[in-house]
């Protein structure tokens, strides 16, 4: 397997993990389940930080995502 194909496969899996976790958190917030969201928010932020660590996301993009998710969490009553 070519190196570029291997890296593309890895990057795609990391990005899909970020999107899946973000989508799950947003669905929980939309349902108004703040207790469940409070448990999953740190996990989602950790997934985003791991994507930065493996250089799939840039630091600024990760901070923007984390900020928007935290704001959405704080808006839920």
HUWOFEN-V736752 format. One record per residue. N is the residue number from 1. NEAR is the number of other ideal C-beta (glycine too) atoms within 8 Angstrom. D_FIRST is the distance of its C-alpha to the first C-alpha in Angstrom with 1 decimal. Layout:
N,NEAR,D_FIRST / N,NEAR,D_FIRST
This chain:
1,4,0.0 / 2,5,3.7 / 3,6,6.4 / 4,6,8.4 / 5,8,6.7 / 6,9,6.6 / 7,8,10.1 / 8,8,11.2 / 9,8,10.7 / 10,9,12.6 / 11,9,15.2 / 12,8,15.8 / 13,8,16.6 / 14,12,18.9 / 15,11,20.6 / 16,8,21.3 / 17,10,22.7 / 18,14,25.0 / 19,8,26.1 / 20,8,26.8 / 21,12,28.8 / 22,12,30.7 / 23,8,31.5 / 24,10,32.8 / 25,14,35.0 / 26,10,36.4 / 27,8,37.2 / 28,11,39.0 / 29,13,40.9 / 30,6,41.9 / 31,6,43.3 / 32,7,45.4 / 33,8,44.2 / 34,10,44.4 / 35,6,44.4 / 36,8,41.1 / 37,13,39.7 / 38,8,41.1 / 39,8,39.0 / 40,12,35.7 / 41,12,36.2 / 42,7,35.3 / 43,9,32.2 / 44,13,31.0 / 45,10,31.9 / 46,8,29.8 / 47,11,26.7 / 48,14,27.3 / 49,9,27.8 / 50,9,24.6 / 51,14,22.7 / 52,12,24.6 / 53,6,23.7 / 54,8,20.0 / 55,5,20.8 / 56,9,19.9 / 57,12,23.7 / 58,6,26.2 / 59,7,29.2 / 60,6,31.6 / 61,8,29.8 / 62,13,29.7 / 63,8,33.3 / 64,8,34.2 / 65,12,32.6 / 66,10,34.3 / 67,8,37.6 / 68,8,37.6 / 69,14,36.8 / 70,9,39.5 / 71,8,42.0 / 72,10,41.3 / 73,13,41.8 / 74,6,45.1 / 75,6,46.4 / 76,9,46.4 / 77,4,49.7
